[in-house]
Amino acid sequence: MKETNQSFARQGAWMVMATLAGGGLMMFVHTFISKRCGDAVYAEFKTLLSSFYVIAAVAGGLWTMFGQQTAAAVTEDVARGVATSARRALATILGVWLLVALALVIWQAEVVRLWKLSGPGALWATWVLGLLTLWVSVLRGVTQGLQNFAALGWLVILDGVGRFAGVIVMVTAFSATIGGATGALVGASMGCTAAIMVGLWGSRSLLRLPAGRVDGEVWRTGFVPLAINAAALQLFQQYDVMYWQAVIPAGASEQWSLGFRYLPAQTVGFGLTQFTVPLALVMLPRVARSAAKGEKSDGLRLTLLATGVMGGLAALGCTVLPKLPLQVMYFSDPRSWVASPLVPWFAWAMLLFTMGNVFLNDLFARKRFGVVWVVVGIAVAYVGTLQWMKAYLVSLPPELAYRRGVQVLAAFMLLQCATAAAWSRMESKRSERRG
């Protein structure tokens, strides 16, 4: 048990450092674009990224499924089947994404109008980023399942370094030609390409195995609920940006100033998840492998403890000094500091999000997917609540409207976390009775 705890601590610490390094540079991308390109371009960039996260939520399902399947592949025959499935997934993704491109050709004008984009270029750059991200998700899952955390950590780091460098080069050299948001998204795609190279190296021991029998049932009973769950979780994290970009009255964008009053605080909240989500990455393959061998695992207990302590301290710091993270991120642009009243709300909401994510990962590692449909219901209720409150929120002063919106998010995050915890406890008791 002592060695298990020590290895969990080493791997967890490495993944936290790697995610902070990679995620930190990705966050400074937002600072650079906001300062260099202005409020309108930054709002466009964030809106497209938010839509990308929701549309490409299938990546979360692929990542978790291949992480669980690879970790549970305790025999040569099963491992060969997983390898074949991963290779086929990479090819299928390309085919499906070409169909998405056809849909964009048909409806791009409507999307450009709805989201107030400067043109279709950034939309197509988002399409490229989505394709690369889906490929990376398969490689991340395999690398995670192999418990090759050295490669997984460098994948995360280089993804951040590549995006940061690519965005700076593209925005600085080509923003006048192709537009700031388009350049930033092309730069992000460059970083994603670097991550693919590392992922191929980290997963090579499995991907080069001979062909084996693919378990088609896994895709129906595993991938589908995991992808749907990932989409629901992305709605919690990203829907608010698309919502505000769409409902802010035409001609009032300067008064509402989404890029300064709201997005900086939202980015801080997302950044805080980088402290704790990596711990669940270490937990999942451990629990999955133990379940496949019929062994007990203390991964959930260790992950909850570490997540609660680290995330709680971060959220407490944001409550006591809400302006500090904005001053660090947007040190050269004090206008963004006006978002500080929203920082504590986002911090606690995202802590609840990550705690709920730990319980969900524990369930998924043990192939318990029934909770997914409840999470989807909560996500739909969140979206419906914001839509129902639209007239009320738009009637409020911007700073108060934004605060009410984040408070709604925090309430639904509490419900999601409590639901996942109760479901995990219920499944644990069922397992004990079977044992």
Secondary structure, DSSP 8 states (H G I E B T S, - for coil): -HHHHHHHHHHHHHHHHHHHHHHHHHHHHHHHHHHHH-HHHHHHHHHHHHHHHHHTTHHHHHHHHHHHHHHT--SHHHHHHHHHHHHHHHHHHHHHHHHHHHHHHHHHHHHHHHTT-S-SHHHHHHHHHHHHHHHHHHHHHHHHHTT-HHHHHHHHHHHHHHHHHHHHHHHHHHHHHH-HHHHHHHHHHHHHHHHHHHHHHHTHHHHTS------HHHIIIIIHHHHHHHHHHHHHHHHHHHHHHHHS-TT-HHHH-HHHHTHHHHHHHHHHGGGTHHHHHHHHHHHHHHHHHT----HHHHHHHHHHHHHHHHHHHHHHSTTHHHHHHTTT-GGGGGGGGGHHHHHHHHHHHHHHHHHHHHHHHTT--TTHHHHHHHHHHHHHHHHHTHHHHHHS-HHHHHHHHHHHHHHHHHHHHHHHHHHHHHHHHHHHHH-
